[in-house]
Each structure stands twice: as C-alpha cells, then as structure tokens.
Amino acid sequence: METPTKQQTDKRGFRTKREAEEFLASVENMKATGEFVSASSARILLSEWARGGSALS
C-alpha cells in the first residue's frame, strides 16, 4: 500500500503467500538436515575470528 506521496506503508517480504510458504518449507528442511545456522548463532567477534577461534564451539 502506498500513500499519496508514494511512500510504502506496510512491510513487504514476499510477493505471494505461496512464496512465503515455500521459503518456510526450505528453512524447515535445512533445520531438519542440520544445514541451518541461525544468524544469532553465526555471530563471532572480530577479535575471536582474528585469533582463529570460534564463538560457535
């Protein structure tokens, strides 16, 4: 939805419900096979990365 000044007023992520459902199914599949890594789990401090350490271990 747009205002008269052409500004978007609602959040858009997927064009259709089907696209959203397909994305959800792919994420669920990755979680089931162990391929999925959440963004919060993937975070590592630059200092740890520089030392060759891992925040995931």
Secondary structure, DSSP 8 states (H G I E B T S, - for coil): -B-TT--B-S----SSHHHHHHHHHHHHHHHHHT----HHHH---HHHHHHT--TT-
